[in-house]
Amino acid sequence: MKLEYENGTLRVENAEGLRWQLADVQKPQLAFDYDALHVSADGALRRTGPNVHPLADDEVQQVRDFIRQLVPPPWATFQTQITADLRAFSRGLINSVVIQLEYDGLLDVMITGRVGSTDLYAQEARRVLSYIDSLWNAFHGLAAQIKDTPTAELSTVKEYADMMPFPPSIEYFSGDLLSELFDAARGNR
């Protein structure tokens, strides 16, 4: 279980592993004073003004009891949670390719790979965009499948992530480009 509270934002993970976040929430009424609160398996802290203090065992128990009595909002389901985690994973895969190929961002890839581009890296950028298309198609297919799967039959996020197309080697994106550059430098065409 986990609970974080600060400035009206409440983040919760219940005993079943369901996570949700609410904004503009009144501070949970507990028997101790705090401005911000963090309780997880890694530790339990409260901040009052500029001072941070560890929570006593009985205070941690109060927080756990509070979490147990919370009812998740109707939109907080394992299906939406897994889909959100899978979306974040997909964005991470895209960013890893974009960063490794030293683009400034996805917009840079799109401009470089646009139709009619004579940019030296246009083919490379088109391959990146093609990979991104296949990744998002896989994500949307899995998201539809997850949405219709009963909670008891859901797989783990890792199992769904393993179904996603991982990026091919960097050479796939830029392999031809390097040989073209070397051939042009030697005068070979």
Secondary structure by P-SEA (a helix, b strand, c coil): cbbbbccccccccccccccccccccccccccccccbbbbcccbbbbbcccbbbbbcaaaaaaaaaaaaaccccccccaaaaaaaaaaaaaaaaaaaaaaaaccccaaaaaaaacccccccaaaaaaaaaaaaaaaaaaaaaaaaaaaaccccccccaaaaaaacccccccccccaaaaaaaaaaaaccc
